């Protein structure tokens, strides 16, 4: 049996036990239950926050999701490494997974409350959920795939909704094609249209563009932004892509091991990263173990030994900005590859405090950037232009000097 009143696009083996077909649509045990309420947009009260989540969820593998946040309408990015709990969070909101404890509300409507014994079934939550594995019906046309998400709605209203969803996502001319006749980007838009046509109270997107090549992903991401940024519903968007964060995100939450470690606008989160996950997102290609060896309060700096988890064997010391740390404290240091300079002779008369001799290990061209790997007691990645490589006559094995400004060294929580 298949539910049609909710915009799901996923193949979920576990979900079969919760009332889902293998095509990712929720089962409707009684078609009469899926009437206008699940399809009608609900007006949100002016004082109601769009989404309130406060939950704890434990898994059999000892992982625990423990998060609390409130967000308004607009696009919120959920970012984190694999296994951080991003999909588990979305599944709890959608009702695919039940938290041990907590509260979930969308637009003032309670979906889950452990204290009050509320746990709305999936088909009554009015959730639009688009997954990476789209699971479109191969034997149905684009239009029929989108219509499949609607139940209890017929005639002119059904036609109008489908036409609007297809037109909004610029796939109206493709309405009679089958999925096999579509490009990857076009199939993504069909899956999004199937979710939007139900007029959900919240839209969940779990890495919907991850399977696409970068140029296509950026084009579709721009289309997505135009399509969903003005929707009168909150959007939670999971991604690993830094480009998608900046292109789509109005706000972001960063998850690490089931906890929120940072939140705010992308600029707020990335301008002063305090965790390794955020540092990697911000573009810090070089992240090292560090131990404080000296504190210079009068200069606003401190000296850290970096490079080895056995600090007694590490010989490289760098000057970093002063943070609240004590002698021998263990930290992490992040340095962007674009903030590192190379010289082929000993630099003199520089304001930069960190000048390290090293040897060039390798050079690799990535588009119009040269990625150099330098051994200076630690292995450091450096980004150069093609012109810099040629003018400095850089080749593997050459003696170089690495130059890093003090304030290019970002201290992260261990």
Secondary structure by P-SEA (a helix, b strand, c coil): cccccccccccccccccccccccccccccccccccccccbbbbbccccccbbbbbcccccccbbbbbcccccccbbbbbbcccccaaaaaaaaacccccccccccccccccccccccccccccccbbbbbcccccccccccaaaaaaccccccccaaaaaaaaaaaaaaccccccccccccccaaaaaaaaaaaaacccccbbbbccccccccaaaaaaaaaaaaaccccccbbbbbbbccaaaaaacccbbbbbccccccccccccccccccccaaaaaaacccbbbbbbbccccccccbbbbbccccccccccbbbbbccccccccccbbbbbbcccbbbbccccccccccbbbbbbbccccccccbbbbbbccccbbbbbbcaaaaaaacccccbbbbbbbcccccccccc
